[in-house]
Structure formats: C-alpha cells, structure tokens
C-alpha cells in the first residue's frame, strides 16, 4: 500500500482554483481602488460615463490652474495608451501568424513519430504498459501550445492596459504627497502581478483537468502534452520582449541623444518629438514584455516539474495531490503575496522619499519569509512522507522534507540574487557611485567602469544558482531542480508588482514634465522612478536566476524523454554542440543590439529633422509631430524582432533534425552556461549606468553635487553611458533568459520526433 497525502484529492481540486480566483478578485479590488483617482475635470464629462472632478483632488499648485493640468495629464495618458495599444495589436498580428504556423509544425512533427497512427503504443518509461497514441500527444501538445501562447499574450496586454491607466493617476496623486503616489503605482503593479499569476495557474489547472478526461491514467502522456503550454508562453514572450525592447530603446536613445545631449532640454520635455514614443516604450517593453517573460518562466517551471513527476511513484500510484504539488506551491504563493501586498498599501504608510525603496525591499523579504512557512505547510499536507523519483534510469528515494528544502533553497537563492542585483545597480551603494565618479574624466572611463561592474556582479548570483542546483539535485534529482525554479517564482505576484511599479512611476514623471507641473511634483516622481529602476533590476535578476533553473530542469526532462543515458562532453557530437550553444547568446545579443542601434539611428535623424525644420519648436510655441516617431519605433521593432526570434526557434529544430539529440543536448548546455552570465552582466551594467546618471541628476549628496548639475561634462558622460546601457539592460539582457528557457522547452516538446527521426547527417555518414 503506497503512502497517501494528508490533503485528499478533492481538497486539491478545490484549493487550486479557489486560490487562483482569490488572486483575480484581489487584482480587481486593487484596480477599483486605483480607478477612484479621477482624470476628468469638468462636470460635463460625466456624460462620458466618468464622474466630475472630486474636490479632494483640487489643490492650487503654485498658482497654476489645476483644471488645465489635469486635462493635460488626461490627454498625454490617452496618447501613450493609444500608441501602446496600436503597437501591441500590430505585433500580435505578426505573432499570430507565427503562432498558427508553429502549431501546425508541432502537430505534423509529433504526429509523424508513429506515422500518424491512432493505435495505442508502448509507454516510453514502462514498455510493458500501453499508452495513448503519438497522434494524441501531437493534437494535445498543439492545443496546449496555443493555450500557453494566448495566455501569455493576454497577460502582456492586460499589464500594458493597467500601466497606461495608472500612470497619469500616479502623477496627479503626487500632488498630495509621495506616499499617495507610491500607493497608486504599487497597487497598479499588483493588479498586473496577481492577474498574471492567477491566470497562469487557472488556465494550467483547467487544461490538466480537461486533458485528463481523455488520458485517464496515462499521466506520462498527459504531462508530455502539457509541455506545449510552456512552449507557447515562452515563444510569445520572446517576441514580446525583443519587439518591446527594440521599441522602447530606439525611442529612448533617440530622445536622450538629441534632447538631452545636443539640445540640452530635460528628459521628458514636451518639445522633444520622441517623448511620447519613449513613454509608450516603457509600457510595451518593460510591462507587456516582462509580463509575458515571467509568465513563460512560471509555465515552464510548472511543466518541467509535472513532466518529471509523472514518471515518479506519484504517477505510478496515481496520487493526484502529490502530482499537482507544483500547482499547490503556486496557489499558496498567491495567498502569501496577497498578504505581503497589504504591508505596502495598508499596514504601513510611506510618508517620505527615503521610505520608498525600503518599502519595496520589505516586500521581497516578507514574501520570502511567509512563503517559506507556506511551502512547509504544502509539503506537509500535499506530499507522502517518502516517495521515489525517476533519476536517469534509477529510482531515487526522497523524503517530503527534502523536497521542502529544494523549494526553499530556490526561494532564498532568488532573494540573494535580488539583493546582489540591488547592491550593484542602486545608487545608494559604492559600485554605482564609483561609476558616477568615473564620469569626471569622460564617457570612456564611465563605460570601462560600468562593464567591469557588470562582469563582477555575476559572481555571487552564479554561486547562489550553483548551490541551489547542487542541493536540490542531491535531494531529488531533476525534480528537485524543477521545484527549486518554482520556489524562486512562487512569489511571482509580488515580484511583478514591484517590477511593474517602475515603468508606471517612470511614465508618471514623464507626464508631470510634459504637463508642465511644478518642480516639486517632478522631484517626487523622480524619487519614485529611481526606486523603481533598482527594483526593475531586481526583477530582471529573478527572471534570469529562475530561467537558469527552469532551463536545467527542462534539459533533464529532455534527456530523459530522448532516452539519452548520459551526456558525455568528451564525445565530438556533444562537444561541438557545447561550443555552438555557448556562441548562440552572443549571436542573439549582437542581433538585438544592432536592431536597437539601427532603429535608434532612424529616430535620431527624425528628431533632429523636426528640431531643425519645425519653426517655434524649441521656443515651445508649436507642437512636435509625435506620431511619426511612434510609427518609426513601431515599424523598426516589428521588422527587427523577426531574425532574433527565428534564430532561437529554428536552432533546436535544425540541430535536432540534422545532428540528433546528443548534439542538441550539448547546444542546450552551452547556451545555458554562457547565456546566464551574459544576461546578468548586461542587465546590471545597464542598470548601473542608468542609476549613475540619476545619481548625478538628483544631486542628493555632496559627492553627487560635485559632479553635477544637469548639463555638466560629467552629466553628459553619464548620459552617454546610460544610452549605451539601454539596449543591454532592456533588450539583450532580459531577452537572453527567454533564449535559454525557450530552446530547452522546445527541445522537450519535439523530443519524441528527434529521438525517432533525428540526426540525419550522422545517419548518412
């Protein structure tokens, strides 16, 4: 008699969807609270379905007419929202074509494994039993791919909508004080975080249950089909991240180089033609792209854990609760993050600028501590006290407390990576202050210091990832690594709330500048934005760390599925794969950075043209042509996102078909090892340059004042460093974590085909 879990199967079936629905409900409540800040100023606007202005909002601000300021904010917000929506619709049209084409490819490849036979076949891991036909796996993998892709697209789109809804409201609340503005920005981020975490969990849970109606007790086939969900999520994230990243940085570089360096006007000055495109870019790159990216990580880590578990004693004993342990961890994560969010918005109030960053960091610490307790509870009720895990052909005995440690080590490794990232990218610490100091001697020394900082910042995160891999693999083999990745992502709702808060605050500052609000308001939004910059870097650190673990777990599942007993580095087939795999992140980075460069070139030319040919633009008497700049960014990013996307999607297919599974395993290992290093160093270098520039601009310390003010030689050198770092931190770095995950999950989905028909070149010779 196999050991059972304390939580009955029915309890699991009820608990998971309830937690997901609670997450969605909480997101809607936060949205309602944000929507109480009104953007309309005249009574007649109630005809539009909006309320008239509320007296509480109207504060005389340095004698400026309040009505015109609110109206300006509303106009700017609608321009940003329209630009972001039109870009995403254009992007999704292209991505939709790809989605359908790739879905057909999955069906044809997987269906052809057994020649489109509808007869049952021998199970992969237990040939004495009969499993569902390969054609079923093909059909269900295709469906789950489409579901994952659609959920990813919806997650990104909803995030963008919420961010563009909240940015002007954050600006208006900044007139009442920094605390009010912080709460609006943070609540809006929480809407996105909870919607994404809850939607991802709910769709995956419903998919598993629907597939179960057909598969019954064939759990191996069921969870193999579910891997398509992770592939769909990540492939959409790749295009969202690359396309959005190219868009935002082309606009940003164009606005900075001509506006700040050449014309010496402030960052978000309404006279700058690229300023609307720049603010649109924050939403499509940092919000929609980031949302899709973390959804992809979440979907893949869940899929990797489920696939590895399906061939353990859970799968053999049909113990549903233990099988769905990864989903239980995510469910408790939603409840923990819900409680954590209240610490920022309800239990404690941010009153001064200095309290902003600590309030955000507390979110990470509180959620990690509470989640450790949550994981202990789930492991106690949701796992048998001991069970066996399939470990490359050998059964490995695992205790429930060992699995708890695997999840916990991933969770705490994430926190360590977050804080190391913060140390290297926040201008409160010496690394960024040293970079700022190096600007005294020009842009060249700034670039040298920034690159050195990025390379150095890899050391501790890599050790944290290495230790968590060693501990989790020692305890529970590949399943341990999969749940460690899930542990790192278990507080995804809080992580995303903090992450989305950054671009919302950035936009709020831009709107304050464009609407001509007072210097005092701009100082408050700048303080919100500086804290957001650091937390965005922390979010990227989380995404990269979890990508490394997810990729390794998927790699383990791929090796098991492709029936490779061991990956021997000394065989030529594997070694050539390693070399090529290690080169791919460099090739990908080169493509994305050059794309930003060429798109920025067009933007700079257009901005210069407008300044030179539109009379009265510098004097502020005429308006620039914002629409042309938005169009340049849109067209360039759509065109430029296709080659890097094709590189990532086609590599596993070409290597698997022509060189076989052993070479492909080498490619996956190589890309994982080099991709993680480049991603961490690129993100942190860019973040450090950005905050070094902000350090000089803010002039908060004696040291900073000796380097400033804006427009000084040191400041100009800092702006150049920031401009070089923009494509590193917002395009190449964050996209690389999708590259390493996506190649691994794609290889896993196509593993049956590669194992049956791959390695054509080696068969010929």
C-alpha positions in Angstrom: 0.0 0.0 0.0 1.5 3.3 -1.1 1.7 6.2 1.4 -1.0 8.8 0.9 -1.1 12.5 1.4 -2.9 14.3 4.2 -4.8 16.5 1.7 -7.3 14.4 -0.2 -7.5 14.7 -4.0 -10.9 16.5 -3.7 -9.2 19.1 -1.5 -6.6 19.8 -4.1 -9.2 20.1 -6.8 -11.0 22.7 -4.7 -7.9 24.6 -3.3 -6.0 25.4 -6.5 -8.9 27.1 -8.4 -10.1 28.9 -5.3 -6.6 30.4 -4.8 -6.5 31.4 -8.4 -9.9 33.1 -8.2 -8.9 34.9 -5.0 -5.9 36.2 -6.8 -8.1 37.5 -9.7 -10.6 39.0 -7.2 -7.8 40.8 -5.3 -6.4 42.2 -8.6 -9.9 43.6 -9.4 -10.2 45.2 -6.0 -6.8 46.9 -6.4 -7.9 48.2 -9.8 -11.1 49.6 -8.4 -9.1 51.5 -5.7 -6.8 52.9 -8.4 -9.8 53.9 -10.5 -11.0 56.2 -7.7 -8.4 58.7 -8.8 -10.3 60.7 -11.5 -8.8 62.1 -14.6 -11.8 64.3 -15.6 -12.1 67.9 -14.5 -15.4 69.3 -15.8 -18.9 68.4 -14.9 -19.9 67.8 -18.5 -17.5 64.8 -18.7 -20.0 62.8 -16.6 -21.8 62.3 -19.9 -18.8 60.1 -20.9 -19.5 57.8 -18.1 -16.9 59.4 -15.9 -17.6 61.3 -12.7 -17.0 65.0 -12.4 -13.9 66.2 -10.5 -13.7 65.5 -6.8 -12.8 68.4 -4.6 -10.3 66.4 -2.7 -8.0 66.3 -5.7 -8.1 70.0 -6.4 -5.1 71.7 -4.8 -3.8 75.0 -6.0 -0.3 74.2 -7.2 1.9 77.3 -7.3 -0.9 79.3 -8.7 -1.3 77.1 -11.8 -4.8 76.4 -13.0 -5.5 72.9 -11.8 -8.1 72.2 -14.4 -5.7 72.6 -17.3 -3.0 70.4 -15.6 -5.5 67.6 -15.1 -6.8 67.9 -18.6 -3.2 67.9 -20.0 -2.4 64.7 -17.9 -5.5 63.0 -19.3 -4.6 63.9 -22.9 -1.0 62.7 -22.5 -2.2 59.5 -20.9 -4.6 58.7 -23.8 -1.8 59.4 -26.3 0.5 56.9 -24.5 -2.3 54.4 -24.2 -3.2 54.6 -27.9 0.4 54.3 -29.0 0.9 51.2 -26.8 -2.3 49.6 -27.9 -1.7 50.1 -31.6 1.9 48.7 -31.3 0.7 45.6 -29.5 -2.1 45.0 -32.0 0.4 45.3 -34.9 2.9 43.0 -33.0 0.2 40.4 -32.2 -0.9 40.2 -35.9 2.6 39.1 -36.8 2.9 36.9 -33.8 -0.5 35.4 -34.5 0.7 34.2 -38.0 3.8 32.6 -36.4 1.6 31.0 -33.7 -0.6 29.2 -36.2 2.3 28.2 -38.4 4.2 26.8 -35.4 1.1 25.0 -34.1 0.8 23.2 -37.4 4.5 22.3 -37.3 4.1 20.8 -33.8 1.2 18.7 -34.9 3.0 17.4 -38.1 6.3 16.6 -36.4 4.9 14.9 -33.3 2.2 13.1 -35.3 4.7 11.7 -37.7 6.7 9.9 -34.9 4.5 6.8 -35.4 3.3 7.7 -38.9 0.1 9.3 -37.7 -1.1 6.0 -36.2 -4.2 6.0 -34.0 -3.2 2.8 -32.3 -2.0 2.7 -28.7 1.8 2.5 -28.3 4.1 1.1 -25.6 4.9 3.7 -22.9 8.3 5.4 -23.0 9.3 4.5 -19.5 7.5 1.3 -19.0 7.3 -0.8 -22.2 5.0 -3.4 -20.5 2.1 -0.9 -20.4 0.3 0.6 -23.3 -0.1 4.4 -23.6 -2.2 6.7 -25.8 -1.1 7.0 -29.5 1.5 9.6 -30.6 -1.2 11.3 -32.7 -3.0 12.2 -29.4 0.2 13.7 -28.0 0.6 15.7 -31.2 -3.0 17.1 -31.0 -3.0 17.9 -27.3 0.5 19.4 -27.4 -0.7 21.7 -30.2 -3.8 22.7 -28.1 -1.7 23.4 -25.0 0.8 25.4 -27.1 -2.0 27.6 -28.4 -3.4 28.0 -24.8 0.0 29.0 -23.4 0.6 31.5 -26.3 -2.9 33.1 -25.8 -2.5 33.3 -22.0 0.9 34.9 -22.5 -0.4 37.5 -25.0 -3.4 38.3 -22.8 -1.1 38.7 -19.7 1.1 41.2 -21.5 -1.8 43.1 -22.9 -3.7 43.4 -19.6 -0.4 44.5 -17.9 0.1 47.3 -20.5 -3.6 48.4 -20.2 -3.3 48.7 -16.4 0.0 50.5 -16.6 -1.3 53.1 -19.1 -4.4 53.5 -17.0 -2.4 54.2 -13.8 0.5 56.5 -15.0 -1.4 59.8 -15.1 -3.3 58.9 -11.9 0.1 58.4 -10.1 1.2 61.9 -11.4 -2.0 63.5 -10.0 -1.7 61.8 -6.7 1.9 63.0 -6.4 0.4 66.5 -5.7 -0.9 65.2 -2.4 2.5 63.7 -1.4 4.9 61.0 -2.3 3.0 58.4 -0.2 -0.2 58.7 -2.1 1.6 58.4 -5.5 3.5 55.4 -4.3 0.3 53.6 -3.3 -1.3 54.2 -6.7 1.8 53.0 -8.6 2.2 49.9 -6.4 -1.4 48.9 -6.5 -1.4 49.1 -10.3 1.6 46.9 -10.3 -0.1 44.5 -8.0 -3.1 44.3 -10.4 -0.8 43.0 -13.1 1.2 40.7 -10.8 -1.9 39.0 -9.4 -3.8 38.7 -12.7 -0.8 37.1 -14.3 0.0 34.6 -11.5 -3.7 33.7 -11.1 -4.5 33.4 -14.8 -1.4 31.3 -15.5 -2.3 28.9 -12.6 -6.0 28.7 -13.5 -5.5 28.0 -17.2 -2.9 25.3 -16.5 -5.1 23.7 -13.9 -8.2 23.7 -16.2 -6.0 22.3 -19.1 -4.7 19.5 -16.9 -8.2 18.5 -15.9 -9.7 18.7 -19.4 -6.8 16.6 -20.8 -7.3 14.1 -18.0 -10.8 13.3 -19.4 -9.1 11.8 -22.4 -5.8 10.5 -21.0 -7.3 8.9 -17.8 -4.5 7.1 -16.1 -1.9 7.7 -18.8 -0.2 10.5 -16.8 3.0 10.2 -18.7 1.3 11.1 -22.0 -0.9 13.8 -20.3 2.1 15.8 -18.9 4.1 15.3 -22.0 1.3 17.0 -23.9 1.1 19.8 -21.2 4.7 20.9 -22.1 3.3 22.7 -25.1 1.8 25.2 -22.6 5.3 26.3 -21.5 6.5 26.5 -25.1 3.5 28.7 -26.1 4.1 31.0 -23.2 7.8 31.5 -23.9 7.6 31.8 -27.6 5.2 34.7 -27.3 7.4 36.2 -24.5 10.4 36.1 -26.8 8.7 38.3 -29.4 7.1 40.5 -26.8 10.5 41.0 -25.1 12.6 41.5 -28.2 9.9 43.6 -30.1 9.1 45.7 -27.0 12.7 46.1 -26.0 13.7 47.4 -29.5 10.8 49.7 -29.5 11.5 51.3 -26.1 15.2 51.6 -26.6 15.0 53.1 -30.1 12.8 55.8 -28.7 14.8 56.3 -25.5 18.2 56.6 -27.3 16.7 59.0 -29.9 15.1 61.2 -27.2 18.2 61.2 -25.0 20.9 61.8 -27.6 19.1 64.7 -29.4 17.1 66.1 -26.5 19.5 65.9 -23.5 22.9 65.9 -25.1 22.5 68.0 -28.2 19.6 70.4 -27.3 20.2 70.4 -23.5 16.5 70.1 -22.7 15.1 67.9 -19.8 14.4 64.2 -20.3 10.6 64.3 -20.8 10.3 67.8 -22.3 7.2 68.1 -24.4 9.2 69.8 -27.1 11.1 66.5 -27.8 9.3 64.7 -30.6 10.4 61.2 -29.4 9.0 61.7 -25.9 5.6 60.0 -26.4 7.3 57.1 -28.2 9.7 56.8 -25.2 6.8 56.6 -22.7 4.9 54.1 -24.9 8.1 52.0 -25.0 8.2 51.7 -21.2 4.8 50.0 -21.4 5.3 47.7 -24.3 8.8 46.7 -23.3 9.1 46.7 -19.5 5.4 45.9 -18.8 4.0 43.8 -21.6 7.4 42.1 -22.4 8.2 41.5 -18.7 4.7 40.1 -18.0 5.0 37.6 -20.9 8.5 36.7 -19.9 7.7 35.8 -16.2 4.5 34.1 -17.3 6.7 31.9 -19.6 9.1 31.1 -16.7 6.2 30.2 -14.5 4.5 28.0 -17.2 7.8 26.2 -18.0 8.9 25.5 -14.4 5.4 24.1 -13.7 5.5 21.9 -16.9 9.1 20.7 -16.1 8.1 19.7 -12.6 4.9 17.9 -13.8 6.7 16.0 -16.6 9.5 14.8 -14.2 6.9 13.9 -11.5 4.7 11.9 -14.0 7.3 9.2 -14.2 7.8 9.0 -10.4 5.9 7.0 -7.8 3.2 9.7 -7.9 2.4 8.8 -11.5 2.5 5.1 -10.8 0.3 5.3 -7.7 -2.0 8.0 -9.4 -1.7 10.2 -6.4 -3.2 13.4 -7.7 -2.4 15.7 -4.8 1.3 14.8 -4.8 1.3 15.1 -8.6 -0.1 18.6 -8.5 2.4 19.7 -5.8 3.9 22.3 -8.1 0.5 23.9 -8.6 -0.2 23.8 -4.8 3.1 25.7 -4.2 1.9 28.4 -6.7 -1.5 28.5 -5.1 -0.1 29.2 -1.7 2.2 31.7 -3.3 -0.8 33.8 -4.4 -2.2 33.9 -0.8 1.3 34.8 0.6 1.8 37.6 -1.9 -1.7 38.9 -1.2 -0.9 39.2 2.5 2.5 40.8 1.6 1.0 43.4 -0.6 -1.1 44.7 2.3 2.1 45.6 4.2 3.0 48.1 1.5 -0.5 49.6 0.9 -2.5 49.2 4.2 -0.4 48.2 7.2 2.4 50.7 6.8 2.3 54.1 5.0 5.1 55.5 3.0 5.4 59.2 4.1 8.8 60.3 2.8 11.0 59.8 -0.2 13.6 57.8 1.9 10.9 55.2 2.8 10.1 54.2 -0.8 13.0 51.8 -1.6 12.9 50.1 1.9 9.1 49.6 1.5 9.7 47.8 -1.8 12.6 45.7 -0.4 10.5 44.7 2.5 8.0 43.2 0.1 10.7 40.8 -1.1 11.8 39.9 2.4 8.3 39.5 3.9 7.1 37.4 0.9 10.1 35.1 1.2 9.8 34.5 4.9 6.0 33.9 4.7 6.4 31.7 1.6 8.9 29.5 3.5 6.2 28.8 6.0 3.7 28.3 3.2 6.0 25.7 1.4 6.5 23.8 4.7 2.7 23.6 5.1 2.1 22.5 1.5 4.9 19.9 1.7 3.4 18.5 4.9 -0.2 18.1 3.6 0.5 17.6 -0.1 3.3 15.0 -0.2 3.6 11.5 1.1 6.3 11.2 3.8 8.5 9.4 1.3 8.3 8.6 -2.4 10.5 7.6 -5.4 11.7 9.9 -8.2 12.9 8.6 -11.5 16.6 9.6 -11.9 18.1 8.7 -15.3 17.0 5.1 -15.2 17.4 4.7 -11.4 14.7 5.1 -8.7 15.7 7.6 -6.0 14.0 7.6 -2.6 13.0 11.1 -1.5 11.5 12.3 1.8 9.0 15.1 1.9 11.2 17.4 4.0 13.9 17.1 1.3 11.6 18.3 -1.3 10.6 21.2 1.0 14.3 22.1 1.2 14.6 22.0 -2.6 11.7 24.6 -3.0 13.1 26.7 -0.1 16.6 26.8 -1.5 15.3 28.1 -4.8 13.1 30.7 -3.0 16.1 32.0 -0.9 18.5 31.9 -3.8 16.1 34.2 -5.6 16.2 36.7 -2.7 20.0 36.6 -2.6 20.2 37.3 -6.4 17.7 40.1 -5.9 19.8 41.8 -3.2 23.1 41.3 -5.0 21.5 42.9 -8.1 20.3 45.8 -5.9 23.7 46.3 -4.5 25.3 46.6 -7.9 22.6 48.7 -9.5 21.3 51.1 -6.7 23.0 54.4 -6.4 22.8 54.1 -2.6 25.9 51.9 -2.7 29.5 52.3 -3.7 29.6 50.3 -7.0 27.2 52.8 -8.8 28.8 55.8 -7.0 32.2 54.7 -8.3 30.7 54.5 -11.9 29.3 58.1 -11.4 32.6 59.3 -10.1 34.4 57.9 -13.2 32.3 60.3 -15.3 34.6 63.2 -14.2 37.1 62.0 -16.8 34.6 61.5 -19.6 32.4 58.8 -21.2 35.3 56.4 -21.9 36.1 55.8 -18.2 32.4 55.6 -17.4 32.0 52.8 -20.0 35.1 50.9 -18.6 33.9 51.1 -15.0 30.3 50.1 -16.0 31.5 47.0 -17.9 33.7 45.9 -15.1 30.8 46.3 -12.6 28.6 44.1 -14.8 31.1 41.3 -15.1 31.8 41.4 -11.3 28.1 41.3 -10.5 27.9 37.8 -11.9 29.9 36.1 -9.2 27.5 35.8 -6.3 24.3 35.1 -8.3 26.2 32.3 -10.1 27.3 30.8 -6.8 23.7 31.1 -5.5 22.4 29.3 -8.6 25.2 26.7 -8.3 24.5 25.9 -4.6 20.7 25.7 -5.2 21.3 23.3 -8.1 23.7 21.1 -6.0 21.4 20.9 -3.0 18.2 20.3 -5.0 19.8 17.8 -7.3 21.3 15.9 -4.4 18.0 15.6 -2.6 15.5 15.0 -5.5 17.4 14.8 -8.8 15.9 16.8 -11.7 12.5 17.1 -9.9 14.4 18.9 -7.1 15.8 21.5 -9.6 12.3 21.9 -11.2 10.7 22.7 -7.9 13.6 24.9 -6.9 12.8 27.0 -10.0 9.2 27.0 -9.0 10.3 28.2 -5.5 12.1 31.1 -7.0 9.0 32.0 -8.9 6.5 31.2 -6.1 6.3 34.9 -5.1 5.9 36.0 -8.7 2.8 38.2 -7.9 4.9 40.3 -5.5 7.9 40.3 -7.9 5.8 41.5 -10.8 4.1 44.2 -8.7 7.5 45.6 -7.8 8.6 45.3 -11.3 5.6 46.9 -12.9 5.7 49.7 -10.4 9.0 51.0 -12.0 7.7 51.8 -15.6 4.5 53.2 -14.1 6.5 55.7 -12.0 8.7 56.5 -14.9 5.7 57.3 -17.0 4.3 59.4 -14.2 7.4 61.5 -14.1 7.2 61.9 -17.9 3.6 63.1 -17.7 4.4 65.6 -14.9 7.2 67.1 -17.1 5.0 67.2 -20.2 2.0 68.7 -18.4 4.2 71.5 -17.0 3.7 70.6 -13.4 5.9 72.2 -10.7 9.5 71.2 -9.9 8.3 69.8 -6.5 6.0 67.3 -8.2 8.8 66.2 -10.6 11.1 65.6 -7.6 8.5 63.3 -6.1 8.0 61.3 -9.3 11.8 61.1 -9.8 12.2 59.6 -6.4 9.5 57.0 -7.2 11.2 56.3 -10.5 14.8 55.9 -9.0 13.5 53.3 -6.6 11.6 51.6 -9.5 14.8 51.5 -11.5 16.5 49.4 -8.8 13.5 47.1 -8.3 13.3 46.6 -12.1 16.9 45.4 -12.0 15.9 43.0 -9.1 13.0 41.7 -11.2 15.4 41.0 -14.0 17.8 39.2 -11.6 14.9 37.0 -10.5 13.9 36.3 -14.1 17.5 35.3 -15.1 18.1 33.1 -12.0 14.8 31.3 -12.4 15.5 30.9 -16.2 18.7 29.1 -15.3 17.0 26.6 -13.0 14.0 26.2 -15.3 16.3 25.6 -18.3 18.2 22.9 -16.4 15.0 21.2 -15.3 13.7 21.2 -18.8 17.1 19.9 -20.0 16.8 17.0 -17.5 13.3 16.2 -18.8 14.5 16.4 -22.4 17.4 14.0 -21.7 15.0 11.5 -20.0 12.5 11.8 -22.8 15.0 11.4 -25.6 16.4 8.3 -23.8 19.9 9.6 -23.5 21.6 7.7 -20.7 24.4 10.2 -20.2 25.7 13.3 -21.8 29.5 12.8 -22.4 31.3 16.1 -23.0 34.3 14.2 -24.5 32.4 12.9 -27.5 32.7 15.1 -30.5 29.0 15.2 -31.2 28.3 16.7 -27.7 31.4 19.0 -27.7 30.6 20.7 -31.0 27.1 21.3 -29.6 28.6 22.9 -26.4 30.7 25.3 -28.5 27.8 26.3 -30.8 25.4 26.6 -27.8 27.8 28.9 -25.9 28.1 31.1 -29.0 24.3 31.5 -29.6 23.7 34.1 -26.8 26.5 36.3 -28.3 24.9 36.0 -31.8 21.5 36.7 -30.3 22.8 39.7 -28.3 24.6 41.1 -31.4 21.3 40.9 -33.4 19.2 42.6 -30.8 21.7 45.4 -30.0 22.3 46.1 -33.7 18.5 46.2 -34.1 18.3 48.9 -31.4 21.2 50.8 -33.0 19.6 50.9 -36.4 16.1 51.8 -35.1 17.7 54.5 -32.9 19.6 55.9 -35.9 16.3 56.5 -37.7 14.8 58.0 -34.6 17.7 60.4 -34.0 17.5 61.6 -37.7 13.8 62.2 -37.3 14.1 64.1 -34.0 16.9 66.2 -35.5 14.9 66.9 -38.6 11.9 68.1 -36.5 14.1 70.4 -34.4 15.7 71.9 -37.5 12.7 72.3 -39.7 9.6 73.0 -37.5 9.6 76.7 -36.6 9.0 77.6 -33.0 9.6 74.1 -31.7 12.5 74.9 -29.4 10.6 78.0 -28.1 7.6 75.8 -27.3 5.1 77.7 -29.5 4.4 74.8 -31.8 3.8 71.1 -31.1 6.2 68.4 -32.4 5.0 65.6 -34.7 4.8 62.8 -32.1 3.0 60.3 -34.4 5.9 60.0 -36.8 8.3 59.0 -34.0 5.8 56.4 -32.7 5.5 55.0 -36.2 9.3 54.8 -36.7 9.7 52.8 -33.4 6.7 50.5 -34.3 7.9 49.7 -37.8 11.5 49.2 -36.8 10.8 46.9 -33.9 8.3 44.7 -35.8 10.8 44.3 -38.6 13.8 43.7 -36.4 12.3 41.3 -33.9 11.8 38.5 -36.6 15.5 37.5 -37.2 16.5 37.0 -33.4 13.2 35.2 -32.9 13.8 32.9 -35.8 17.4 32.2 -34.6 16.0 30.9 -31.2 13.1 29.0 -32.6 14.9 27.3 -35.5 18.1 26.3 -33.8 16.7 23.3 -31.8 14.8 22.1 -34.9 17.8 22.3 -37.2 20.2 20.7 -34.7 17.7 18.0 -33.6 16.8 17.0 -37.2 20.3 17.1 -38.7 22.6 16.4 -35.8 20.5 14.4 -33.3 19.6 14.5 -29.6 23.2 14.2 -28.3 24.5 17.3 -30.2 21.3 19.1 -29.2 21.9 18.3 -25.5 25.4 19.9 -26.0 23.8 23.0 -27.5 21.3 23.4 -24.7 24.0 23.0 -22.0 26.3 25.5 -23.8 23.6 28.2 -24.3 22.5 27.8 -20.6 26.1 28.3 -19.3 27.0 31.3 -21.4 23.5 32.9 -21.6 23.1 33.3 -17.8 26.5 35.1 -17.5 25.8 37.5 -20.4 22.3 38.1 -19.2 23.3 39.0 -15.6 26.3 41.2 -16.7 24.3 43.0 -19.4 21.3 43.8 -17.2 23.4 45.0 -14.2 25.8 47.1 -16.4 22.8 48.9 -18.0 21.1 49.4 -14.6 24.3 50.8 -13.0 24.8 53.3 -15.9 21.2 54.4 -15.6 21.4 55.0 -11.9 24.8 56.7 -12.1 23.2 59.2 -14.4 20.2 59.6 -11.9 22.7 60.0 -9.0 24.3 63.0 -10.7 21.0 64.5 -11.7 19.4 64.2 -8.2 22.4 65.8 -6.5 21.3 64.3 -3.2 24.8 64.1 -1.7 27.9 66.3 -1.5 29.7 63.9 -3.9 26.9 64.0 -6.4 26.8 67.8 -6.3 30.5 68.0 -7.2 29.7 66.0 -10.4 26.5 67.9 -11.5 24.4 69.7 -12.2 22.5 68.6 -15.3 24.3 69.7 -18.4 27.8 69.4 -16.8 30.5 67.5 -18.6 30.3 64.6 -16.0 26.5 64.5 -16.6 26.9 64.3 -20.4 29.4 61.5 -19.9 26.8 59.7 -17.7 24.1 60.2 -20.3 26.3 58.5 -22.9 26.9 55.6 -20.5 23.2 55.3 -19.9 22.5 55.4 -23.6 25.0 52.6 -24.3 23.5 50.6 -21.4 19.9 50.9 -22.5 19.9 48.1 -25.1 22.0 46.0 -22.7 19.6 46.2 -19.8 16.2 46.4 -21.6 16.7 44.4 -24.8 19.6 41.9 -24.9 19.9 41.0 -21.2 16.2 40.3 -20.4 15.7 38.5 -23.8 18.6 36.1 -23.1 16.8 34.4 -20.3 13.9 33.6 -22.7 16.5 32.2 -25.2 17.9 29.6 -22.7 14.4 28.5 -21.5 12.7 28.5 -24.9 15.4 26.3 -26.6 15.1 23.8 -23.7 11.3 23.6 -23.7 11.1 23.5 -27.5 13.6 20.6 -27.5 11.5 18.8 -24.9 8.3 19.2 -26.9 10.0 17.9 -30.1 12.0 15.2 -28.2 9.8 12.2 -29.4 10.4 13.3 -33.0 14.1 13.9 -32.6 14.6 10.6 -30.8 12.8 8.7 -33.6 13.9 10.5 -36.8 16.7 13.0 -35.8 20.4 13.0 -36.6 20.0 12.7 -40.4 23.6 13.8 -41.2 25.2 11.2 -38.8 23.0 8.5 -40.3 24.2 9.4 -43.9 27.9 9.3 -43.0 
